[in-house]
Amino acid sequence: MVKNVFLCLEPWRSWRLGGEKRTTSNLRKNTMPIQFAPATDLRAPDVCVIAEIGVNHDGDVAKALSLTRLAWQAGADAVKLQFFDPDLLLSKQAVLANYQKNQGAVDVHAMLKQLQLELKAVLAVRDLAGELGIGFIVTPFSLEHVPVLDEIGVDAIKIASPDVVNLPLLEACCSLGKPMLVSTGTADLEEIGPAADLLQQCDIACLLHCVSSYPTPIEEASLGAISAMIHAFKLPVGYSDHTQSLHTGALAVAAGACVIEKHITHDVDAPGPDHAASMPPDLFVRYVDQIRDTQLMLGKRTKAVSDVEREVRRISRQSVCAACDLSAGQKLTREHLTIRRPGTGIAAAFLPQVIGRTMVCDVKTGNLLNESDLSH
């Protein structure tokens, strides 16, 4: 049975709502669980924001560390890297995708070799994430790397969209007992089904709606798929955002997403496969803030009177009121009564029940009636 508790991290509320920005002086180590869970009638949504560094470090550990710190400063709950070896990932028949060609790549093996991070660099990012108190998530692409993720102590494992149908990789990762996230780009509900069945056996798991287009036009974002996946699989569902819009993450939360993954980059115009579908640091701050605002605005999935409404409710609702001077012993007719503010007397809805009752005291015109003014 999938649980909703995610990573053992500092919750964003401890600093964002107080207006305090994240700096090294107010750094807090991992102390509390963050949830990724949609709103219910008992609980507001708890959204986990993942800053996807991916390969936007361009193979440079210094860039990876810088992006980790920028993601933390922006309010992300976790950072994510891709861990791969082109020699293990690619066959002789492997080719570039069109979007990769459009970014200037000419050979898929050479491109990935340039973007590869060695294990030492991955560990450096892990250590910095731990110091900053944010989660460290890694995407593996090869079975040979699954034991490595267990050894280095990742906080969660993310499966990339192409591998949603790679059941051997999914099974190996699930066997580690780590929190699991699985992107679903290029897959329909039927293809996602076997992966969802595996995730149902995990303690902590989430599917991510995704459109594998880099960048994704906003008209192709298909945020309605989030509710379809929630209904189909009864699992937490998030969204991996490849659009260039500042608002898509927040809209996905409104659509039911409880995890948002977004690429972060130093430069959206830099050469490389993912920079164009990424968010620069200054906009990433606003992107996260919009998600947090949406999370707060959604609240619980219920309709109830909020505390901020109670005064308005009391003074602006209407009550049964004397339309003329009323005397003790008088039997009330409709002509004796009207409806007036505030809502502190007999509620207007009960006007029919007041008709025919007898006054036990005098009430002047324009005054509200109370139950104590009427006979039983």
N, C-alpha and C positions, 0 to 999 in steps of 0.2 A: 504494500500500500504506500503510495507516494505521500510523503509529508511535505508541508509547506515551508519548513524552516530551511534557510539557505546556508549562508556562510557565517562563521563566527567573526563578525566585524563590528566596528563602531557604527551605530546607526546615524544617518545623516541628520536626524532631528536635533542631535546634541549640539550641532554647530550652526546649521543653516537657518533654523527658525529664530535663533538668537541674533542673527545678523552678523555672526562672527565668521570671518573667512579662515580657511585652513592655512595655517603656517606652521613652521617647525616649532614655534613657541607654544602652540596649543595642541600639538600632536598627541593623540591618544592611541595606545596599543589596542589590539583586538580584545574586546570585552563582552560584547553582546551579540546575539544572533540577529541577522537581518532576514526578513522573510521575502520570498517572492510569491505573492498570493493576490488574486483579484479580490475586489471588495465583496463582502457578504453582508447579510442583514445584521451581523454582529461586529464587523470589522471593516475599517477603511482599507483600501488597497495598500500594499507594501511593495514598492517597485525597486528592483535592483538595476542600477545603471552600470553597464559594462563598457569601458573604453577599449575599443579594439585597436591595439597597436598593429596587430597583424604583421605585415611586412613593410609598413610605412617607416620603419627604422632604416630601410635600404641596406641592411646587412651591417649597420654600424651600431655597436652596443651603446655608445654615447648618446646617439639619437633615441635609442630605446629607453634609456634611463631618463632622459629629458622628457620624453612623452609620458612616462610613468608619473613623474612628478607633476607635470601639467594636468594630467587626468585627475590626480588626487586634488590639486588645487581647484579644479573645476567642480568637484563634488561627486565624482564617480565613485561607485562602491567597489569596483574591481577593474583590473586591467587584464588584457588577454593577448597572448602571443601565439604564433603558429610555429610549430616545431616539426621540421621535415629535413630529409636528405634527398636531393634529387635522384641520387643513384638508387635509392630504395623505392622512390615514388614513381619514377617514369620508366615506361617500356620503350623499346625502339620506335614504336608507332606514336608516341606522345606528340601532340602538336599544340600550338598556341591557340587560345581563344581570340576571337576578333577584337574584343576590347583590349586585350593585351597587345595585339599587333598595333592597334590604334595609339598605344602609348609608346610605340617605338621599339618594342621587343622584336627580335628576329629569330631567336632560338629559345625554345622553352627550357632546355637544360641549362643553358647559360644564364637565362633570366633568373631561374630559381637558385642557381649557385650564387649569384650576386646578392640575392635576398636572404640567403640562409644565415641563421644565427647559430653559432656553436653552443654547445651545452654550457660552457663557462659563462657565456653572455646571458643565456637563459637564467642561470643561477643568480647572476648579478641583479637581474630584474626582479626575480623572486625575493631576494634579500631586501631590496629597496621597498617593494610593495609591503613586505612584512614590517619594516621600520615605520612606514607611513600608515599602517593599519588598514590597508585595503586588500581585497582579495586578489589572488594570482591564479589565473585560468590559462590553460594551454590547450590548443588544438593539435592532436597528433594526426598523421596521415598514413602511418605505416604500423603494422602489427609489431615490428621490432622495437618501436619506441614506447609502446604501452608500459612495459616494466620500468622504463626510465622515469615516466611520469609518477609512478608510485614511489620510486626511490627518492625523487627530489621533493616530494610532498606538495604537489599542487593542491589548491583549495577546491578546484572543480575541473571537470573535463568538458570541453565543447567539441562536438562533432560538426564538421563543416557540411554544408548542403550536399555536395556530391556524394558524401559517404552516408547519407540517410538510408541508403539501400545496401550499404556495406556491412552486412550482418556479422561477419567475422570480427571486424574492427569494433563494432558496437558491443558485441558480446564480451570481447576482451576488456574493453573499457568499463563496462558495467560490473564486471567481476571484481574490480578494485574497490568497490564500495564507496566511491567518491560521488559527490553531486554531479549530475549529468545534464548537459544542455545539448540539444540536437537541432540544428538548422534544417529547414525543409524546402529550400529553394530548388526549383526544377522538378519537384515531386507533387503528385496529386494525393488526395486522401487515401486512395487504395495503396499507393506505394509507401505512404507514411505508416500505414497500419502495423506492419511487423516491427518497426522501430518503436512505435508507441507501446506495443505489447511488451517489448523488452524493458522499456522505461517504467512500466507499471510494476515491475519487480524490484525497482530501485527505491531506496528510502527517500531520496531527494532527486527530482528530475523535472525537466521543463522542455517542451517543444518550442521552437522559435519559428514563427512565420517569416518567410524571407522571399524576396524576388531577386534572383541571381542575374541582375543587370547592373553594370557599374559605369556610370550612376544609373539609378532607376528613375524614369520619368514619374512625376507625381500621379499621373493618370493610370500608371501601372502598379501602384503601391498595393492595391487590393487589401486594404485594412479590414474589409468585411470578412476576410478569411480567418481572422483571429477568432471571432465568435463561432465560425463554422468548425474550427479545430477544437475549441473548448467543448462544443456540443458533441463532436464525433469521438473524442478520445478521453474525455473526463480527466485531463491532465492540466496543470498550469501551462499557460501559453504566453510566450513573449514575442518580441519582434526584433529582427536584425535589419537595421535601417540602412539602405544604400541610396536613399534619395539625397538631394542637395538642399532640401527644405529645412529651415530651422524649426518648423512646427510638427514634423511628422512623428517624432518620438512622443510628444504630448498627445497627439491625436490617437496614436496607437494605444496609449494608456487609457484614453477615454473609450477606446474600442474593446478594452479588456486585457491588454497586455500587462504582465506583471514583471517582465524583464525587458529592458531595452539595451540592445547592443548597437554601438555606433563607432565607426572608425574615427580616430583622431590623427591629425597630421600637423607637421610644422608648416606645410605649404601645399595647398590643393593643386597648384600648377606644376609641382615637381614631377619628373618622369618616374613612371612606375605604375603597376596595375591598379592600385587602390586609392591613390591620392585624390583623384577626381571625385570619388564617392565618399570622401571623408570631410570632417569638420575641423577647421583650424581652432587653436586654443581659445581665442577670444569668443568665438561663436559657440564653442563647446560649453562654456560657462552658461551662456544664455539658453542653450539647448537643454542642459540639465535643470536649470531653474524652471523652465517651462514644464518639464516633466514633474518636478516637485509641486509646482502650483496646481497642475492638473490632478495630481494625487490627492492634494488637500481638498480641492474643489469636489472631487467625486464623492468622498466620504463613504458612508455605508450604503449598501444597496437596499435602502428602505426609505419610506416616506413617513417622517415623524416631525413633530413640532420641535424646532431647535430653540435653544435658550435665547438667542438673539431676536427671536420672533415674539417672545411672550408678551412684552409690553404692547407691541403693535396689535397683537391678537386681542388683548384686553380692551384697548381703547377704541379700536376700529370695527370690531364686530358689533352687531346690533341686538337689542333686547326688546322685550314687550314693554310698551310705554302707554301711559294714560293719554287718550286723545281728548279727554274732557275731565272736569272735576268728578271724582268718584267718591261715593259715600258708603259708609259701613252698611251692610245688609243689601247692597245693590247687586243684582245678578247681571253678570257681564254679557254683552253682545259684541259682535264684531265692530259695530260703530263706536263702542267705547274705547277701542284699542288701536294703537298704531305701533310702528317699529322705529326705534331710534338708537343711536350710539350713546354710551359705550356698551360693551358686551359683558357687563358685570351683573345684569339682572337675569330674568328668565329668558333663555335663548329664544331668538326669533323662530326657530324651528318648532317650538312648543306652543306657538300662538293658538293653534286649533284646540289644544288641551286646556287653555285658559278660558276660552269661550264657554259660558254656562256655569262657571264657578262664581262664588259669592264673596264680595269684599268683607273683610272683618275690621277694616279701619278706613279712614278717609285718605285719599291720595289726590293731590292737586294735578291739574293738567300738565303734561310735559315731564312728569316724573316717572322713572322706571318702576315697574312692579316687581316685587319679590315674593317668594313662596309664602313668607310670613304675613303678607297682606291678604292672602286668600284662604278661604275655608277648604278643608279637605272633604 
